Amino acid sequence: MIDLYFAATPNGLKAKLFFEEAQLPYRLMPVSLSKGEQFQPDFLAISPNNKIPAIVDHQPLGGGAPVALFESGAILLYLAEKISRFIPTEIHGRTEVLQWLFWQMSGLGPMAGQIGHFNVYAPEQVPYAIERYTRETHRLYGVLDRRLADRSFIAGEFSIADIACYPWIVPHEAHGQNLDDFPNLKRWFDAIAARPATVRTYEGVDNVYAPKKHSPLSEEERRVLFGQGANPVTR
Ligand SMILES: N[C@@H](CCC(=O)N[C@@H](CS)C(=O)NCC(=O)O)C(=O)O
């Protein structure tokens, strides 16, 4: 069995989407980020960066002690290698998948995360930040749109590159992006959205970046989520 430490955010949903696609048994271990459960010592022992997702594989390949992992890209790669799916072994195909996985981890995720933050959570409008991250996210959506012009999936067959990117396109409205501007990306997005595993992954999941549906964060939640320094404050 594999434990998935989870909250319904784009990075958490990446890992859940993998399990659903692979139909690999997993145990969902909810972590309340607004309560600061990510700072509990038990969780930090698994995920020292105090972030979800994290997994504990109690039956790693080759046996031995359970394997604990944090960082969604490392998790996707670990799981893909464990079941020999969603990443080719052949060098060219494998390299393509890895490049796009790292592109998501270092570009799309962090930049879209910033515009999501400034559009949805920032207590006041910060025009410079909104302009900067909206543009950069627009650029990144454009990169993906061009990549998808002549293919169905991001890198060869359906892979962990698609699994990594999809949850980061779901909140496109919160990113200030219109998918009609990116027709290839939109075609891919609609196709991934229709996959049964995607439907299962998102069942009962609220749009994390839909502030109008959510009650506003309390001061305490805001402090836990966005006010951290080296010495964590929890509730
Ligand atoms: N690079 C990390 C980012 C993970 C991340 O940012 N997780 C967020 C939710 S999407 C989190 O756990 N935030 C809680 C916190 O920062 O205290 C990954 O891809 O796993």
Ligand as a Chemical Component Dictionary entry (heavy atoms), coordinates in Angstrom:
data_LIG
# 
_chem_comp.id                   LIG 
_chem_comp.type                 NON-POLYMER 
_chem_comp.pdbx_formal_charge   0 
_chem_comp.three_letter_code    LIG 
# 
loop_
_chem_comp_atom.comp_id 
_chem_comp_atom.atom_id 
_chem_comp_atom.alt_atom_id 
_chem_comp_atom.type_symbol 
_chem_comp_atom.charge 
_chem_comp_atom.model_Cartn_x 
_chem_comp_atom.model_Cartn_y 
_chem_comp_atom.model_Cartn_z 
_chem_comp_atom.pdbx_ordinal 
LIG N1  N1  N 0 7.445 21.829 -5.533 1  
LIG C1  C1  C 0 6.472 21.240 -4.657 2  
LIG C2  C2  C 0 5.431 22.262 -4.296 3  
LIG C3  C3  C 0 4.403 21.694 -3.359 4  
LIG C4  C4  C 0 3.471 22.778 -2.847 5  
LIG O1  O1  O 0 3.644 23.984 -3.122 6  
LIG N2  N2  N 0 2.485 22.359 -2.070 7  
LIG C5  C5  C 0 1.558 23.313 -1.477 8  
LIG C6  C6  C 0 0.145 23.004 -1.924 9  
LIG S1  S1  S 0 0.042 23.071 -3.711 10 
LIG C7  C7  C 0 1.624 23.182 0.034  11 
LIG O2  O2  O 0 1.699 22.095 0.548  12 
LIG N3  N3  N 0 1.594 24.317 0.750  13 
LIG C8  C8  C 0 1.602 24.319 2.166  14 
LIG C9  C9  C 0 2.615 25.266 2.752  15 
LIG O3  O3  O 0 3.365 25.891 1.972  16 
LIG O4  O4  O 0 2.639 25.419 3.970  17 
LIG C10 C10 C 0 5.830 20.031 -5.330 18 
LIG O5  O5  O 0 5.669 20.085 -6.549 19 
LIG O6  O6  O 0 5.501 19.059 -4.643 20 
# 
loop_
_chem_comp_bond.comp_id 
_chem_comp_bond.atom_id_1 
_chem_comp_bond.atom_id_2 
_chem_comp_bond.value_order 
_chem_comp_bond.pdbx_ordinal 
LIG N1  C1  SING 1  
LIG C1  C2  SING 2  
LIG C1  C10 SING 3  
LIG C2  C3  SING 4  
LIG C3  C4  SING 5  
LIG C4  O1  DOUB 6  
LIG C4  N2  SING 7  
LIG N2  C5  SING 8  
LIG C5  C6  SING 9  
LIG C5  C7  SING 10 
LIG C6  S1  SING 11 
LIG C7  O2  DOUB 12 
LIG C7  N3  SING 13 
LIG N3  C8  SING 14 
LIG C8  C9  SING 15 
LIG C9  O3  DOUB 16 
LIG C9  O4  SING 17 
LIG C10 O5  DOUB 18 
LIG C10 O6  SING 19 
# 
